[in-house]
Amino acid sequence: MSDTLPLFGKLALVTGASRGIGAATAEVLAAAGAHVILTARTSGGLEEVEDRIHQAGGSATIAPLDLIDGESIGRLAQAISGRWKALDILVLNAATLGSLASVPAIDAKEFARLLMLNIAAPQALIAAFDPMLRASADARVIALTSSVGATPRAYWGAYGASKAALETLVGAYGEEMKNISAIRTHIVDPGATRTAMRARAFPGEDPATLKGPETVARAIHDLVLSDAPNGHRLRVEG
């Protein structure tokens, strides 16, 4: 791989990388020269993304794991830190929609699982990789959000609450790190995008009217390469 690529020598970790925005982001970052760690529950999807990256001349490693299992995150961090010194890019993309329901009708067990994946897992990832992020000369932590995290919408209370919490969590980490490290945190709202989650939420919508995940991936790539300040929020139009 050419050392003239803008992310040559950088290490990136992308969660939910087996499909959709996560897969597209992993491929774009790898094409820019980064070595990308791909995580998701399904190894088959990860292997397909890894194959596409390798065929395009990029570099990637798959790490199938269930982010709800906190111990697996610790093991992943231990394995990665044993091979690399620093983590330069952490993309917190993995999330679950859950069932759309009125607040009184939210299923308690499903809500607990949603919060585990959408907010507890990102916190565990930040905690586990904090030393590697601090070791980077220009670390970026990018969290994927939704407009319902900032603007409440009927029947979206569970998912929206998790995204509001994620934004606050990641923003707080950025504030804690800004004077003692090179870590910058960013929030990305992908907007309406052609993904499996979007199709589940809006089953009657024509997917051909929506932008593809690659549009969001390119925006994340550009954000990583930009001099955007800590706490910068980006909404991807298209």
C-alpha positions in Angstrom: 0.0 0.0 0.0 1.3 3.4 -0.9 2.6 5.6 1.9 1.2 8.6 -0.1 -2.4 7.7 1.0 -3.8 10.1 3.6 -4.4 7.5 6.2 -1.4 5.3 5.6 -0.1 4.0 8.9 -3.3 4.8 10.8 -5.4 2.2 12.7 -9.2 2.4 12.6 -11.8 0.4 14.4 -15.4 0.4 13.0 -18.3 -1.3 14.8 -21.2 -2.7 13.0 -19.0 -3.1 10.0 -20.7 -6.1 8.3 -23.1 -4.1 6.3 -24.6 -0.6 5.7 -22.8 2.5 6.9 -20.3 0.6 8.9 -19.2 -1.6 6.0 -19.0 1.4 3.6 -17.0 3.4 6.2 -14.6 0.6 6.7 -14.0 0.3 2.9 -13.5 4.0 2.4 -11.0 4.3 5.3 -9.1 1.3 4.1 -9.0 2.8 0.6 -7.4 5.9 2.2 -4.6 3.7 3.6 -5.8 2.9 7.1 -5.7 -0.7 8.5 -9.3 -1.3 9.6 -10.5 -3.6 12.4 -13.9 -4.8 11.4 -16.3 -5.7 14.2 -19.9 -7.1 14.1 -21.7 -10.2 15.3 -21.9 -12.0 12.0 -18.5 -13.3 10.7 -19.9 -14.0 7.2 -20.7 -10.3 6.6 -17.4 -9.2 8.0 -15.5 -11.7 5.8 -17.2 -10.3 2.7 -16.3 -6.7 3.6 -12.7 -7.8 4.4 -12.5 -9.6 1.0 -13.6 -6.4 -0.8 -11.0 -4.3 1.1 -8.2 -6.8 0.2 -9.3 -7.0 -3.4 -9.1 -3.2 -3.6 -5.6 -3.3 -2.2 -6.5 -2.3 1.3 -5.7 -3.8 4.7 -8.2 -5.1 7.3 -8.7 -7.5 10.1 -12.0 -9.0 11.2 -13.0 -9.4 14.9 -16.4 -11.0 15.2 -17.9 -10.3 18.6 -21.2 -9.4 20.4 -20.8 -5.9 21.8 -23.3 -6.7 24.5 -20.7 -9.0 26.0 -18.6 -6.5 27.9 -15.8 -9.0 28.5 -15.4 -9.5 24.7 -14.6 -5.8 24.4 -11.8 -6.1 26.9 -10.4 -9.1 25.2 -10.5 -7.3 21.8 -8.7 -4.3 23.3 -6.0 -6.5 24.8 -5.5 -8.3 21.5 -5.2 -5.1 19.4 -3.0 -3.3 21.9 -0.6 -6.3 21.8 -0.1 -5.6 18.1 -0.5 -1.9 17.6 0.6 1.0 19.8 -2.2 3.5 19.0 -5.8 3.7 17.8 -6.3 6.7 15.5 -10.0 6.3 14.5 -12.9 4.8 16.5 -16.2 4.8 14.6 -19.1 3.9 17.0 -21.7 2.8 14.4 -23.2 -0.4 15.7 -26.8 0.1 17.1 -30.2 -1.6 17.2 -33.5 0.1 16.4 -35.7 -2.0 18.7 -39.4 -1.9 18.4 -41.1 1.4 17.7 -43.6 1.9 20.5 -45.2 4.5 22.7 -43.2 5.2 25.9 -45.7 3.3 28.2 -45.6 0.3 25.8 -41.8 -0.1 25.7 -40.8 -3.7 26.5 -38.5 -3.6 29.5 -36.2 -6.5 28.3 -35.9 -5.2 24.8 -35.2 -1.7 26.1 -32.4 -3.0 28.4 -30.8 -4.8 25.4 -31.1 -1.6 23.3 -29.4 0.5 25.9 -26.7 -2.1 26.3 -25.8 -2.0 22.6 -26.5 1.6 21.9 -24.9 3.3 24.9 -23.2 0.8 27.3 -21.1 -0.8 24.6 -19.8 2.5 23.3 -18.8 3.5 26.8 -17.1 0.1 27.3 -15.2 0.6 23.9 -14.1 4.1 24.9 -12.9 2.8 28.3 -11.1 -0.2 26.8 -9.4 1.8 24.0 -8.7 5.0 25.9 -5.0 4.3 26.4 -4.6 3.6 22.7 -6.6 6.7 21.7 -4.4 8.8 24.0 -1.3 7.3 22.3 -2.4 8.6 18.9 -1.1 11.9 17.5 -4.5 12.8 16.1 -7.3 10.5 17.4 -10.9 10.8 16.3 -13.9 9.2 18.0 -16.9 9.4 15.7 -20.4 8.4 16.9 -23.3 7.9 14.6 -26.5 9.4 15.8 -30.1 10.2 14.6 -32.2 13.3 14.4 -34.6 11.7 17.0 -31.8 12.0 19.6 -32.2 15.8 19.5 -35.8 16.1 18.4 -38.2 13.7 20.1 -40.6 11.8 17.8 -43.6 9.8 18.8 -42.9 6.1 19.1 -39.2 6.6 18.8 -38.6 7.2 22.5 -36.4 4.2 23.2 -34.0 4.6 20.2 -34.0 8.4 20.5 -33.2 8.2 24.2 -30.2 6.0 23.4 -28.9 8.4 20.8 -29.3 11.4 23.0 -27.3 9.6 25.7 -24.6 8.6 23.2 -24.2 12.1 22.1 -23.8 13.3 25.7 -21.4 10.5 26.5 -19.1 11.1 23.6 -19.3 14.8 24.0 -18.3 14.5 27.6 -15.3 12.3 26.7 -14.2 14.9 24.2 -14.4 17.7 26.8 -12.4 15.5 29.3 -9.7 14.8 26.7 -9.3 18.1 24.9 -6.7 19.6 27.1 -4.7 16.5 27.9 -4.6 14.6 24.6 -5.0 14.8 20.9 -8.4 13.1 20.9 -11.2 14.9 19.2 -14.8 13.6 19.2 -17.4 14.1 16.5 -21.1 13.4 16.1 -22.4 12.3 12.7 -26.1 12.3 11.8 -26.3 10.3 8.5 -29.9 11.5 7.8 -32.1 9.3 5.6 -29.9 6.6 4.2 -30.5 3.3 2.4 -29.9 0.8 5.1 -31.6 -2.3 6.6 -32.5 -0.4 9.7 -34.1 2.4 7.7 -36.1 -0.2 5.7 -37.3 -1.7 8.9 -38.4 1.6 10.3 -40.0 2.8 7.1 -41.2 -0.3 5.3 -43.3 1.6 2.7 -40.4 3.9 1.6 -38.8 3.6 -1.8 -35.1 2.9 -1.1 -34.2 4.3 -4.5 -35.1 7.8 -3.2 -32.5 7.6 -0.4 -28.7 8.2 -0.6 -26.5 5.2 -0.2 -24.3 4.3 2.7 -21.2 5.2 0.7 -22.3 8.9 0.8 -22.1 8.8 4.6 -18.8 6.9 4.5 -17.2 9.6 2.3 -18.4 12.3 4.7 -16.8 10.4 7.6 -13.6 10.0 5.6 -13.6 13.8 4.9 -14.3 14.6 8.6 -11.4 12.4 9.7 -9.0 14.2 7.3 -10.4 17.7 8.2 -9.3 20.0 11.0 -12.8 20.0 12.5 -12.8 21.0 16.1 -13.5 18.8 19.1 -17.3 18.4 19.4 -18.1 19.1 15.8 -21.5 17.8 14.7 -22.1 16.8 11.1 -25.3 16.1 9.3 -24.9 14.3 6.0 -27.2 15.6 3.3 -27.9 14.0 0.0 
